[in-house]
Amino acid sequence: MEQAERGTGKGRRRALWAAVAVVAIAAAGMTGYKIVVEKSVGKLIADRGGKVGAVEADFLGRIHLREVTLPLKDGFDISIAAVDGRPKILFLDGSLELSGLDVKTALGEVAVPHAAIEGANLDHSTLTEIFSGRNDLSLSKRIELFAAKRFSAAEVTVTQAVAGTEQKLVYKNVASEDIANGHIARSSASGATIEFGVDVPDGNGGKKRLAGSIGTMTAQDIDAAYLARLYTEKAGPDDKEAKPVYGPISVKDIAFADGEASFGYDEMRSNGISMRMPAEPLLEILEELQSVSTPGALPPAELQAYFKRILSIVDMTAKADFEVLGMKIDAPAKSGKDGERIKLAIDRLALQVDGRKLDGALHGLSIGEGANYFKLADASISGFSWDSTLEGLRKFAALDEQQQELFPFTTLLPEFGTIRLAGLDADLPNSNRDADATDVEGSDDEQSAAGEADVPAGDASSNPSDGSADAANEPTAEPSASAPERIRFALKDYEVALTKPRNGIPTDVRVRYQDLTFPIPENMQDEPFAQLRQLGFNEVVLSSSLEAAWDESNQNLVINDISMSGRDIGSISVSGLMGGFSDAFFSGDPAKAQVALFGLTAREARLKIEDHGIIAKGIKAYAEQNGMTENEVRGMLTMTATALLQQFAADEPRLQNVVDAVSRFIAKPGTFTLTAKSKASTGVGAFEFVAASQNPVLLLDRVDLEATAE
C-alpha cells in the first residue's frame, strides 16, 4: 500500500509538471504569435502604403489596431479608428469589429460608426492574399477571397455631392448574410433617411432641402465581385453573355417632403437585374463623360468616341424589371388659391428592359385639383426600342458637317411599338374660354381708356343725354357662347401601333379609339354639333380606326380600314389597295418621296356606309318641325331622291347599278357598299386622276363599279 501511495504521488507530480510545461509552451507560443502578428500586420499595412497608429495582439489570439489608414486611387483613402478581431484559428471562425470606418472616394463618402463581421475566414494566409500588393490580383478577386456568415452595422451614412449639392443618406440596421465567393445571399436594412437639395423652379436659382424616409429594404443574390468588375475592369474574351447582379429587391414606404409638397411610394421592387461587362471600366467611362462639357464642340472622331461610351452604358443592362406600387404626390395648386392642391396617385407602374427594348404598364392613374380631375385606368407600351436611335446617333457622330446635312434624320426615330390607353375620364376647365374672356375684357379697357383720352374736358359729347356713350362702350366682341365652360370627356380605349420601321418610318400603322364620349352643351352653336343637339343628342359617342400596311414584295400599300362611327348615328369606312408604293417613301428623302408620288396607282377602293339611326332621327325632327308624319317625310324623301338618281342614271347608264343601290338604301336605310376595281392590273395612275378631276366620268372607262344595299 505504501508503494502504491508513493507511485500515486509521483504520477501527480508528473501530471503537474506536464501541465506547467504545456502552459509554458502555450505562453511561449502566444508570445511568439503576438510578436509575429504585431510585426507582420504593421508591415502588411505599410507595404500597402497605409499607416497604423498601434498594433497589438493579446494572449487570447485577438488583434487590436488603432488609427488605420489605407490609400485608395486618386488621393482618396479608407480610415478606421479601431479594428478588434480574431483570425480563424482551428475550429474557431474569425470575427471582426470596426469602429469609426470612413471611406472617401471620388463618388462620395461612406461613414460607419460601428460594424461587426461574424464567421469570417480571417486566417493569416487569406488576409495576406487579400491585402497583398500583387498587381495581378484585381478588386473582384480580392472580394471573392473574403467569406463571412454575417456583416452588420447599426448605421451607415453615405454622403455625395451631386451637381454642387450635398445629399445625405443614412441607413439603419444594415445586415448582409452568407457572404462567399463574391456573392451575398441576403442583404437588408430596417430603414433610412435622406436629405438633399433641389432647384426651385422660380427662375431665381433658389434651392430647397428635400427630406425623406425609407422603410424596410431587402435584396437577394447580390454578385458583389461582378459588380466590382463592372466598375473596374473591361470586358474580356469570355464576357460575351450578361450575368445576374441582383436578385429580388424590395424597398418599402418611401416618402419625401419639402415643406410644401410631398410624394412617396408604398413599394419599389424588382425581380432581378442582369448586366454585361462594358468595353471599358465603368468608372473610366463616367470620368470621360463628365470631362466633356460641350459634346457638340468635339471633333468628329472624339464625338464618335463620346457616343460610343454612352452606348456602352446603355448596353450594359441586359435584362431588368421594376415596379412602383402606391405612388402619391400632393403639391400646392398652380392657381395659387388658398387650400387648393394637386393630388396625383398611381396604383402600379411597371417597366421591363430587355437590351434596347422596353415594355411598360401603368394602372390606376388619377390627377385631381379641386373639382378638376383626370383619370386613366390602364396604359401600356410594348415593343418600344431605341436601337435605331442609338445606332443612328453613332453613325451621325462619325460624319463631317457636310455629310451631316445629308443625313437621313428619320433613322433617329425609335421603334414606337404599340401604345394602349383604357378607361380615360376627365372633367377640366376650358382654358380657351377663359383666354377669350380675358382678351375681350382687355380690349374693352383699352377702348375705354382711348375714348377718354380723345374726348376734351367739358365737351358736350362726353356726357350725352341719349345714352349713346353707354352704347359706344358696349364690348365689340364677346366670348363665344358656344364654347363650353368645362371640358368633359371619357374614352373606353385608344391604341397606336407603329411597327416594322424602314429607316425609322413605320411600315405598319394602326391608330384607333373606341367610345370617345363628350356632352353637347345646350348653347352649342358649332356645326354639326348644334344639329345633333336638335336631333335629340345630349352627348356624342365616337369611334375611329386607321389601319394600313406596306406589302414590300408587291410594292403595294394595303389600306385595311379608315373609318369613323358614332353611336346611334352611323359609320363610314374606306379600304383599298394602292400600287407602285416603293421604298422611296421610306427613304427619309423628301425629294424622292415627292417623285414617287407620281408612280402611285389605285387598284381597288371600297366605301361602306352604315346607318345606326341618324336617318330615322332626322326624319322625325323634320316631321315635327313641318307638321308631317314620319311616313310622309320618308315617302317624300324616297320619291325625290329616286327621281333625281334615275335622271342621273339616264344620262350615264353605267351607273344604273349604283343608282339602284342608293335608292334602296334611302328607302330602307341599312348598309350601303360601293366597290371600285381597276380594269387594268397596273391600276389607275396619278395622271389619269388629274385628267378625271375635270371630267370624273372618264374614270368609268378605267374601273368596274359594284354597289349593294342591305
Buried (B, 14 or more C-beta within 10 A) or exposed (E): EEEEEEEEEEEEEEEEEEEEEEEEEEEEEBEEBBEEBBEBBBEBBEEEEBBBEEBBBEEEBBBBBBBBBBEEEEEEBBBBBBBBBBBBEEEEBBBBBBBBBBBBBEEBBBBBBBBBBBBBBBEBEBBEEBBBEEEEBBEBBBBBBBBBBBBBBBBBBBBBEEEEEEBBBBBBBBBBBEBEEBBBEBBBBBBBBBBBBBEEEEEEEEEBEBBBBBBBBBBBBBBBBBBBBBBBBBBEEEBEEBBBBBBEBBBBBBBBBBEEBBBBBBBBBBBBBBBBBBBBBBBBBBEEEEEBEEEEEBEBEEBBBBBBBBBBEBBBBBBBBBBBBBBBBBBBBEEEEEEEBBBBBBBBBBBBBBBBBBBBBBBBBBBBBBEBBBBBBBBBBBBBBBBBBBBBBBBBBBBEEEEEEEBBEBBBBBBBBBBBBBBBBBBBBBEEBEEBBEEBEEEBEEBEEEEEEEEEEEEEEEEEEEEEBEEEEEEEEEBBEEBBEBBBBBBBBBBBBBBBBBBBBBBBBBBBBBEBBBBBBEEBEEEEBBEBBEBEBEBBBBBBBBBBBBBBEEBBBBBBBBBBBBBBBBBBBBBBBBBBBBBBBBBBBEEBBEEBEEBBBBBBBBBBBBBBBBBBBBBBBBBEEEEBEBEBBBEBBBEEBBEEBEEBBEEEEEBBBBBBBBBBBBBEBEBBBBBBBBEEEEBBBEEBBEEBEEEEEEBBEBBEBEBBBE
